[in-house]
Amino acid sequence: MIAKNAAGVKLICLASGCNVVYGAGRMDFLVLAAAKPAIGYTRQGVDFFVERLKPLGKVELRYVKAGDSESVSRRLLEASKGCLRIAMDERGQNWTTREMERRVREWQMQAVKHVAFLIGAADGHTEELRRECEHVLSLGRHTMQHELALVVLLEQIYRVHTLLAGSPYHRD
């Protein structure tokens, strides 16, 4: 079924939920992180947002084996081949939620099919990984534990999906 949300954006409703359709179609998000969260509250946060994202679109969370910065960066690059890559790094640009929404809409208009967010281990990313990514994005100016960064990123992806779907979750 095809419908429009309150903003007049075309939606295509599939069995798995509604996905915004622009240009050539639906875009999938891949979140790659070094190792599963070990801290209880971060595991709960990850589970919470993964569950909330299910009806809104295709968002896959995958973990790569932990290790030193070089080996984790190599695994993240390998696992994200064919995707528009975004390295999560404190040295990156600091997008607002609306800026992230605008970029997602642009990528969809450009028929980008796969976007990967890369979260490294405690040592961070290598310079090579940052160079290989189309964007380097920060979740804030402070250094953040990678497990907490995963929760914050998933919440922002959820927030952008609700904006695209015309949901009142986000408040400017």
Buried (B, 14 or more C-beta within 10 A) or exposed (E): EEEEBEEEBEBEEEEEBBBBBBEEEBBBBBBBBBBEBEEEEBBEBBBBBBEBBEEBBBBEBEBBEBBEBEBBBBBBBEBBEEBBBBBBBBEBEEBEBEEBBBBBBEBBEEEBBBBBBBBBBEBBBBEEBBEBBEBBBBBEEEEBEBBBBBBBBBBBBBBBBBBBBBBEEEEE
